[in-house]
Amino acid sequence: MNNLKKWALKIISAPHISLKKYYKQYRKILNVLNPPSEPIYKMLDHKIMVEDREIPVRVFIPKANPLSKVMIFFHGGGWVTGNIDSYTNVCANMANKTNHIVISVDYRLAPENPFPAGVEDCYYAAREIFSKPQILGCSQEDIILIGDSAGGNLAAVVSLMARDRGEFLPKKQILIYPATNYDHSESSPYPSVKENGTDYIMTSKRIQDYMDLYVKNEEDRLNPYVAPILAKELSNQPKTLIVTAEFDPLRDEGEAYGIKLQQFGNDVKIYRMKDALHGFISNPLSSDDTDKCYEIINLFLNDKNY
């Protein structure tokens, strides 16, 4: 990364705005900055009922003839921001790049709905989809979990919950620069938190602010459903692809999670995107990184090496 780019990133990454104080305004800004860039054909809104609650989902069908395969997508945003509207372009692109039907889950956000509300929504939505695959013209083996950042955390946790509760079990999961630990302060054991924690847009302080809003009770931070890397038992997990970004505070914990999954006998592939920043899959200025990421994802989906 050249010096001019590093200088520009350092300016952008300065802590001008308090996330904890202005998270509602930040949500609105994300929606304004992410309007649909082209007409989205074959997009359907639906609601999954869980007792007396509704979990909104948005279904994206590829423009080309889709495969009889489905991705359940959990969006990023630190468990606090983001929704199916701000991720419409990401999911439409994902459907077209992979030729999979993509189902985006609009889970409840913190701090209004702190842990475990959001992850329970993701679990119940996934359970409903896995219980009725015939509606989508596929089998359970053709349903994949995928998420980015906090959504990568949620995908990993849903897989753990699925194993623990025994109601369904995904065969594959894709975790894009996932959060897997709870501590992003100076005491973090991962060098990337310190090396990349101030000058690359997604700062370690912002990640810690997100965690503070998401998890109200300190003792919950040691829960593997918050920090999956803390799970004592990681056997019987899906075949996993983990994609990290070189200049991302979350890089090392994402890769460490992959290594720990491998140690428990799971089939895991880890790919680090060179020169990439956190959030590249939703950044229109990072199209080269996004294209490369989908190249890796498609190789994984087709059980090919890269």
LOMI-363979 format. One record per residue (C-alpha): residue number from 1; x negated, y, z; residue in three letters. Coordinates in steps of 0.5 Angstrom, whole numbers, plus 500, padded with zeros to 3 digits. Each point is the difference from the previous one (the first is absolute). Example, Ala and Ser with C-alpha at 12.3 -4.5 7.8 and 13.67 -1.06 7.14 Angstrom:
  tivo    X    Y    Z  base
     1  475  491  516   ALA
     2  498  507  498   SER
END
This chain:
  tivo    X    Y    Z  base
     1  500  500  500   MET
     2  497  507  498   ASN
     3  499  505  505   ASN
     4  505  505  497   LEU
     5  505  495  501   LYS
     6  498  499  507   LYS
     7  500  507  501   TRP
     8  507  501  497   ALA
     9  503  494  504   LEU
    10  497  503  507   LYS
    11  504  506  499   ILE
    12  506  496  499   ILE
    13  499  496  506   SER
    14  499  505  505   ALA
    15  506  500  505   PRO
    16  504  506  498   HIS
    17  507  497  502   ILE
    18  502  496  506   SER
    19  503  493  498   LEU
    20  503  499  507   LYS
    21  504  507  499   LYS
    22  501  500  493   TYR
    23  502  493  498   TYR
    24  507  502  498   LYS
    25  497  505  495   GLN
    26  495  496  498   TYR
    27  505  495  498   ARG
    28  504  505  495   LYS
    29  493  502  497   ILE
    30  499  493  498   LEU
    31  507  499  497   ASN
    32  499  507  496   VAL
    33  493  498  498   LEU
    34  502  493  497   ASN
    35  506  501  495   PRO
    36  501  495  495   PRO
    37  496  501  495   SER
    38  504  497  494   GLU
    39  507  497  500   PRO
    40  500  493  504   ILE
    41  504  495  496   TYR
    42  503  494  504   LYS
    43  499  503  507   MET
    44  506  498  505   LEU
    45  501  502  507   ASP
    46  503  495  505   HIS
    47  501  499  507   LYS
    48  498  494  504   ILE
    49  505  499  506   MET
    50  497  498  507   VAL
    51  505  500  505   GLU
    52  503  507  500   ASP
    53  494  503  497   ARG
    54  499  501  493   GLU
    55  492  500  497   ILE
    56  500  503  493   PRO
    57  496  497  495   VAL
    58  498  502  493   ARG
    59  500  495  494   VAL
    60  495  501  494   PHE
    61  500  496  494   ILE
    62  495  500  495   PRO
    63  501  503  493   LYS
    64  497  494  497   ALA
    65  504  493  501   ASN
    66  498  499  507   PRO
    67  497  494  503   LEU
    68  505  496  505   SER
    69  495  502  506   LYS
    70  501  506  505   VAL
    71  496  504  504   MET
    72  503  503  507   ILE
    73  497  507  501   PHE
    74  498  504  506   PHE
    75  498  507  499   HIS
    76  495  503  504   GLY
    77  500  507  503   GLY
    78  498  498  507   GLY
    79  506  497  503   TRP
    80  503  507  500   VAL
    81  500  503  493   THR
    82  502  498  493   GLY
    83  506  496  497   ASN
    84  503  497  494   ILE
    85  501  507  497   ASP
    86  492  502  501   SER
    87  498  493  498   TYR
    88  505  499  493   THR
    89  494  502  496   ASN
    90  495  495  503   VAL
    91  505  494  500   CYS
    92  503  501  493   ALA
    93  492  500  498   ASN
    94  499  494  504   MET
    95  506  496  497   ALA
    96  498  502  493   ASN
    97  492  499  501   LYS
    98  502  493  503   THR
    99  506  498  496   ASN
   100  503  498  507   HIS
   101  507  503  503   ILE
   102  498  504  506   VAL
   103  504  501  506   ILE
   104  499  506  504   SER
   105  502  500  507   VAL
   106  502  507  503   ASP
   107  498  498  508   TYR
   108  502  505  506   ARG
   109  494  505  501   LEU
   110  497  502  507   ALA
   111  500  504  504   PRO
   112  508  500  500   GLU
   113  499  492  499   ASN
   114  494  498  503   PRO
   115  497  493  500   PHE
   116  503  495  499   PRO
   117  505  503  496   ALA
   118  497  501  494   GLY
   119  497  493  499   VAL
   120  506  496  503   GLU
   121  504  504  494   ASP
   122  494  497  495   CYS
   123  501  493  503   TYR
   124  507  500  500   TYR
   125  500  502  492   ALA
   126  495  495  498   ALA
   127  504  495  504   ARG
   128  506  501  496   GLU
   129  497  500  493   ILE
   130  496  494  502   PHE
   131  507  497  502   SER
   132  503  501  493   LYS
   133  495  500  495   PRO
   134  505  497  495   GLN
   135  503  507  500   ILE
   136  494  503  497   LEU
   137  499  493  495   GLY
   138  494  498  504   CYS
   139  497  495  505   SER
   140  497  502  507   GLN
   141  493  498  497   GLU
   142  501  506  495   ASP
   143  501  505  506   ILE
   144  494  504  502   ILE
   145  499  505  505   LEU
   146  496  507  498   ILE
   147  499  506  504   GLY
   148  495  506  500   ASP
   149  497  503  506   SER
   150  505  500  506   ALA
   151  504  496  495   GLY
   152  494  495  499   GLY
   153  500  499  508   ASN
   154  508  499  500   LEU
   155  499  494  494   ALA
   156  495  497  505   ALA
   157  504  500  506   VAL
   158  506  498  496   VAL
   159  496  494  498   SER
   160  498  499  507   LEU
   161  507  500  503   MET
   162  503  496  494   ALA
   163  495  494  503   ARG
   164  501  501  507   ASP
   165  508  500  499   ARG
   166  500  495  495   GLY
   167  506  503  496   GLU
   168  496  500  493   PHE
   169  492  501  498   LEU
   170  498  504  494   PRO
   171  495  496  496   LYS
   172  496  507  498   LYS
   173  499  506  503   GLN
   174  496  507  497   ILE
   175  497  505  505   LEU
   176  498  506  497   ILE
   177  495  504  504   TYR
   178  504  497  506   PRO
   179  500  503  508   ALA
   180  498  494  504   THR
   181  498  503  506   ASN
   182  502  505  505   TYR
   183  494  504  502   ASP
   184  498  505  495   HIS
   185  496  504  505   SER
   186  492  501  502   GLU
   187  501  493  503   SER
   188  502  496  494   SER
   189  496  494  499   PRO
   190  500  502  492   TYR
   191  495  504  497   PRO
   192  504  503  495   SER
   193  505  503  505   VAL
   194  494  505  501   LYS
   195  496  500  494   GLU
   196  507  502  496   ASN
   197  504  503  505   GLY
   198  499  507  499   THR
   199  499  502  493   ASP
   200  504  495  495   TYR
   201  507  503  501   ILE
   202  503  494  504   MET
   203  496  502  507   THR
   204  499  496  506   SER
   205  504  505  504   LYS
   206  506  500  495   ARG
   207  500  492  501   ILE
   208  500  501  507   GLN
   209  506  505  500   ASP
   210  504  495  496   TYR
   211  498  494  505   MET
   212  502  505  506   ASP
   213  507  501  497   LEU
   214  501  493  498   TYR
   215  499  497  506   VAL
   216  502  503  507   LYS
   217  498  495  505   ASN
   218  493  499  500   GLU
   219  500  493  502   GLU
   220  503  499  493   ASP
   221  494  502  497   ARG
   222  497  493  502   LEU
   223  506  496  497   ASN
   224  498  497  493   PRO
   225  506  502  497   TYR
   226  497  507  501   VAL
   227  493  498  498   ALA
   228  500  493  497   PRO
   229  492  499  500   ILE
   230  501  499  508   LEU
   231  505  494  499   ALA
   232  496  494  503   LYS
   233  503  495  495   GLU
   234  500  502  493   LEU
   235  501  493  496   SER
   236  506  499  496   ASN
   237  500  506  496   GLN
   238  501  502  493   PRO
   239  495  500  494   LYS
   240  497  507  501   THR
   241  497  505  496   LEU
   242  497  506  504   ILE
   243  498  507  496   VAL
   244  496  505  503   THR
   245  498  507  498   ALA
   246  492  501  501   GLU
   247  501  507  503   PHE
   248  506  498  505   ASP
   249  500  500  508   PRO
   250  504  494  499   LEU
   251  495  496  496   ARG
   252  497  496  505   ASP
   253  506  498  504   GLU
   254  503  498  494   GLY
   255  494  496  497   GLU
   256  499  497  508   ALA
   257  507  497  500   TYR
   258  499  497  493   GLY
   259  494  496  503   ILE
   260  504  498  506   LYS
   261  505  497  496   LEU
   262  495  496  496   GLN
   263  497  498  507   GLN
   264  507  497  502   PHE
   265  500  496  493   GLY
   266  504  505  496   ASN
   267  499  501  492   ASP
   268  498  507  500   VAL
   269  497  505  495   LYS
   270  497  507  502   ILE
   271  498  505  495   TYR
   272  497  507  501   ARG
   273  502  506  495   MET
   274  493  503  499   LYS
   275  501  508  501   ASP
   276  507  500  502   ALA
   277  504  503  505   LEU
   278  505  498  505   HIS
   279  507  501  496   GLY
   280  498  499  493   PHE
   281  505  496  498   ILE
   282  505  506  501   SER
   283  496  505  497   ASN
   284  501  502  493   PRO
   285  493  503  500   LEU
   286  497  493  501   SER
   287  503  496  494   SER
   288  493  497  499   ASP
   289  500  497  507   ASP
   290  507  498  499   THR
   291  499  496  493   ASP
   292  494  496  503   LYS
   293  504  499  506   CYS
   294  506  497  496   TYR
   295  495  496  496   GLU
   296  498  497  507   ILE
   297  507  499  502   ILE
   298  502  496  493   ASN
   299  494  495  501   LEU
   300  502  499  507   PHE
   301  507  499  498   LEU
   302  498  495  494   ASN
   303  495  496  505   ASP
   304  494  503  496   LYS
   305  493  502  502   ASN
   306  498  507  500   TYR
END
